[in-house]
Amino acid sequence: MHNIVIIDYSLNNLWSVEKSLEFLGYNFKSSNNHEDILKASHLILPGVGSFFKAMKIIKDKKLDLAINQAVLKRKTKILGICLGFQLLCAKGYEDGESKGLGLINAVVDKFDSNIVKVPHVGFNSIK
C-alpha cells in the first residue's frame, strides 16, 4: 500500500493534484508535517509561482531538510509538478538567484526574452 504525501508549502495547487489522486483511487495526505514527509512512500511536490519565493517558504519551514532526508536517505520516490519539478534542481534564477533542493544536478534559467516571448506558455523541442 502506498503512503502518498502531497507536500503543502502554500504555493501549490493542491486541489488539482488531490482530485487527480482521488479519481485514480489512491489514498493520500496533503501535509507540511516533517513526520508525514519522512514516513511517505511517495512524495508529490506541486508548485505555482516563483522559484525564489517557493524556496524561501520551503527553507523557512525547514521542509527542505525533510524532503532531502526522505529522498536521499530513505530513497522515497518524488514527483515534481511544474514549479515543483524546477525546485528539485540545484539552482534557479526566477525572481532572483536561489538554491533549489539539489536533488537534480541542473540549473533553471530564465527565458531570454530576446529569443522567446515571456511569459511563455506552450510546448517546445528540447535540445
C-alpha positions as CSV (number, residue, x, y, z in Angstrom):
1,M,0.0,0.0,0.0
2,H,1.2,3.5,-0.9
3,N,1.6,6.2,1.6
4,I,1.4,9.3,-0.7
5,V,2.1,12.7,0.7
6,I,1.4,15.9,-1.3
7,I,3.8,18.5,0.1
8,D,1.9,21.6,1.1
9,Y,4.1,24.7,1.2
10,S,1.4,27.2,0.5
11,L,2.4,28.0,-3.1
12,N,0.9,24.9,-4.8
13,N,-2.3,23.9,-6.4
14,L,-3.2,21.1,-4.0
15,W,-6.8,20.8,-5.3
16,S,-5.8,19.6,-8.8
17,V,-3.4,17.0,-7.5
18,E,-5.8,15.9,-4.8
19,K,-8.7,15.5,-7.3
20,S,-6.4,13.5,-9.7
21,L,-5.4,11.1,-7.0
22,E,-9.0,10.7,-5.8
23,F,-10.0,10.0,-9.4
24,L,-7.3,7.3,-9.6
25,G,-8.4,5.8,-6.3
26,Y,-5.2,6.5,-4.3
27,N,-5.1,7.2,-0.6
28,F,-3.0,10.3,0.2
29,K,-2.5,13.2,2.6
30,S,-1.6,16.8,1.9
31,S,0.8,17.9,4.6
32,N,3.8,20.1,5.6
33,N,4.5,18.0,8.6
34,H,8.0,16.6,8.7
35,E,7.0,13.3,10.1
36,D,4.4,12.8,7.4
37,I,7.1,13.5,4.7
38,L,9.6,11.2,6.3
39,K,7.0,8.3,6.6
40,A,5.8,8.7,3.0
41,S,6.4,6.0,0.4
42,H,5.8,8.6,-2.4
43,L,6.0,12.4,-2.4
44,I,4.4,14.9,-4.7
45,L,5.8,18.4,-4.9
46,P,3.4,20.6,-7.0
47,G,4.0,24.3,-7.4
48,V,2.8,27.6,-8.8
49,G,4.7,30.8,-8.5
50,S,8.3,31.9,-8.4
51,F,11.3,29.7,-7.7
52,F,12.8,32.2,-5.3
53,K,9.7,32.7,-3.2
54,A,8.9,28.9,-3.1
55,M,12.4,28.0,-1.9
56,K,12.2,30.8,0.8
57,I,9.0,29.3,2.2
58,I,10.3,25.7,1.9
59,K,13.5,26.7,3.8
60,D,11.7,28.8,6.4
61,K,9.5,25.8,7.2
62,K,12.6,23.5,7.0
63,L,10.8,21.3,4.5
64,D,14.0,21.1,2.5
65,L,15.6,19.1,5.3
66,A,12.6,16.6,5.5
67,I,12.4,16.3,1.7
68,N,16.2,15.7,1.3
69,Q,16.2,13.2,4.2
70,A,13.3,11.3,2.7
71,V,14.6,11.2,-0.8
72,L,18.3,10.8,-0.3
73,K,18.4,8.6,2.8
74,R,15.1,6.7,2.7
75,K,15.0,6.6,-1.2
76,T,11.5,7.9,-1.2
77,K,10.1,8.4,-4.7
78,I,9.3,12.1,-5.5
79,L,7.3,13.6,-8.3
80,G,7.7,17.3,-9.0
81,I,4.9,19.0,-11.0
82,C,5.5,22.4,-12.8
83,L,7.4,24.6,-10.3
84,G,7.7,21.6,-8.0
85,F,9.9,19.9,-10.6
86,Q,12.1,23.0,-11.0
87,L,12.6,23.1,-7.2
88,L,14.2,19.7,-7.4
89,C,17.1,21.3,-9.3
90,A,20.2,22.7,-7.7
91,K,19.6,26.4,-8.5
92,G,17.0,28.7,-10.1
93,Y,17.1,32.3,-11.4
94,E,13.4,33.2,-11.4
95,D,12.8,36.3,-9.3
96,G,16.4,36.3,-8.2
97,E,19.1,33.6,-7.7
98,S,18.2,30.9,-5.3
99,K,19.4,27.4,-4.3
100,G,17.0,24.6,-5.0
101,L,16.6,21.3,-3.3
102,G,19.6,19.9,-5.2
103,L,18.1,16.5,-6.0
104,I,18.7,17.0,-9.7
105,N,22.1,18.5,-10.8
106,A,20.6,21.1,-13.1
107,V,20.0,24.9,-13.2
108,V,16.7,26.5,-14.0
109,D,17.5,29.6,-16.2
110,K,15.2,32.4,-17.1
111,F,14.0,32.6,-20.7
112,D,15.9,35.0,-22.9
113,S,13.1,37.5,-23.8
114,N,15.1,38.3,-27.0
115,I,14.6,34.8,-28.2
116,V,11.3,33.6,-26.6
117,K,8.2,35.6,-25.7
118,V,7.8,36.0,-21.9
119,P,5.6,34.9,-20.3
120,H,6.0,31.7,-22.3
121,V,3.2,29.2,-22.5
122,G,3.4,26.2,-24.8
123,F,5.4,23.2,-25.9
124,N,8.9,23.3,-27.3
125,S,11.6,21.0,-28.6
126,I,14.3,20.0,-26.2
127,K,17.9,20.2,-27.4
